[in-house]
Amino acid sequence: MASSAAWLEVLSWVKALFDFSTLSADVWVAYEKHRSEPDTRSEAQRVSVTFSTYSEREVEAMIRRLENCRDRFIAEGSGKDRNKCFCSVLGDFKSGNGGVFPPIDDWKRMYEQMCGRR
């Protein structure tokens, strides 16, 4: 079972990348903000229990992919192509859950807003 700390990293990066892309927020400031929010911390604890079949290694792999997206976002600036990374990470999570978004945070809305209804 992946720890709530690992899930907190995933949730914080997803929110930060979404904010960075949609609000032009500073990705580091957004990440730190979300990482310290009580609702994000609470959701990370809930997700770690609800999705206990995910191993620490699997969640750490998601963190690395999201960090790669962060680096890509920064390097490429604006544009739809940089969102492909974000869409790929969330899309893979959706696919791994039978093609439906699991009830994690606001991922379904974020995905639909940034990636369209696929």
N, C-alpha and C positions, 0 to 999 in steps of 0.2 A: 504494500500500500504506500502510495506517495504521501509525503508529509504535507501538512498544511502550509509549511514554509515554502515548499517547492511550488505548490499551487498558487500561493500568494505572488510569487515571481511571475508565473504565467498570467494571472489575472491583471497584475499591475502593468506588464508589458503590453497586453492586448489593449487595455484602456489607454495607455500612453500613446501607442501607435495610432489608435483611432483618433485621439485628440490631436495628435501631431498632423495627421492627414486632413482632418475635417475642420479643425479650428486654428491651424497653424501654431499650435502651442509648442513651447520648448519641450522636446521629448524627455529630457532629463528631469525638468521641473515636474512635468506631468507624471512621470514614473514615480518620483519620490512622493508626490501628493497622493497618488492612488495607493501606493504601498503603505502609507500611514493611515489611510481612511479606515475607520471602524467597520463600515459596511463591506469594504473589500476584504478586510481581515476575517470578518465573519463568514463571508461567502467562501473564502479559501478553506476555512475549517469545515464548512458544510460539504463542499465539493470533495475534499479529501476523504470524507466518510462515505458520501453517496457514490463516488466513483472509485471505490477502493480496489478495483481490479487493475487500475493503472499503477505500474511500478514506479519507483523513484527514478529509475533510468529512463523510462518512457517520458515522464514529465520533464526531466532534465533535458532530454532531446528537444522537447517543445520549446523550452527556455532558450536553448541554443539557436533554434530556428527563428524565434522571435527577435533575439539579439542580432542575428544576421539581417533580418528585415529592418531593424533599427539602423544598422550600418548602411544598408541599401537606401533607405529613406533619406538619410543625411547626405549620402554621396550623390544621389540623383536629383535632389530638390523636389520640385513639384512634377506632377504628371501622373497619368493613369498607370503607366508601366510599373512604377514603384509599388503600387497597391497590389500587384499580382502576388508578391511575397506574402503579404498579410492574408489575402484571399486564399492562397494555397494552404497556409497553416490552418486556418479555420475550416476551410473546405475539407482537408484531410481528416480533421476531427469529426466533422459532420459525416463523412463517408464511413469512418470507423465506427460510427454509431448507427449504422443501418440507413444512412441517407437523411437522418433527421438531427437537428440540433438538440443536444441534451439541454435541460434547463440549467445553464450556467450563466450567471450574471445576465448581461444583455447581449450576448454573442449573436443571437439570431438577427436582431435589429441591426447591429453593427455590420454584420456580414452583408445583409441585404442592402444597406445604405452604401457600403463601399464596393461591393462586388456584384450587386444586382441579385435578382431572384433566380438562382441557378438550381 
